[in-house]
Amino acid sequence: MKVRTAEAAKKLGLSVPAFLDAAAGLMEDLQEAWPKVDNDYVETIQKLYRLDVKEQESEKTQTTPIHRAGPPSLSQVDRAKLRILDKLERADKWGGNVVSFVVLRNHYCKGLEGFDEALRILLDDDLVTVREKSNKRRGPFSLNPAKKRVIKEALAQMQG
């Protein structure tokens, strides 16, 4: 009896990637084990992660190795910086339109690992500004309108 991958993972209390990783160790030929996906999913993932796909012919079957374009991955702090910029930009927090530290940390970026370090770097780089200089690390915060082009470019690269 076959079940959906997501259902099997949920039943075992695992994430889908963790379940697939565990299943990979049990089989020699993975061709029949994995669910099939539409090419649209492949194209979307390729664009999101900026992947360079090169096709090669194999003796048994056609395979598609994936090679990342650019750096292999962003660090935890870099991801946190982009997330902070993205959340502030989506909330239209530019210049005088500010958000408190508590709202930024606990609402916009809840559970974001590397948050404190990322915010410190964004403040040091002057991408994020603070209204009260005496309270530099506790806000209220907004995006620096003078750095709008740099911020938009960083966010555009993140979105592919």
Secondary structure, DSSP 8 states (H G I E B T S, - for coil): ----HHHHHHHHT--HHHHHHHHHTT-S--TTTS----HHHHHHHHHHTTEEE--EE-SSSEE--EEESSSS---HHHHHHHHHHHHHHHTT-BTT--B-HHHIIIIITTT-TTHHHHHHHHHHTTSEEES-GGGTTT--EEE-GGGHHHHHHHHHHHH-
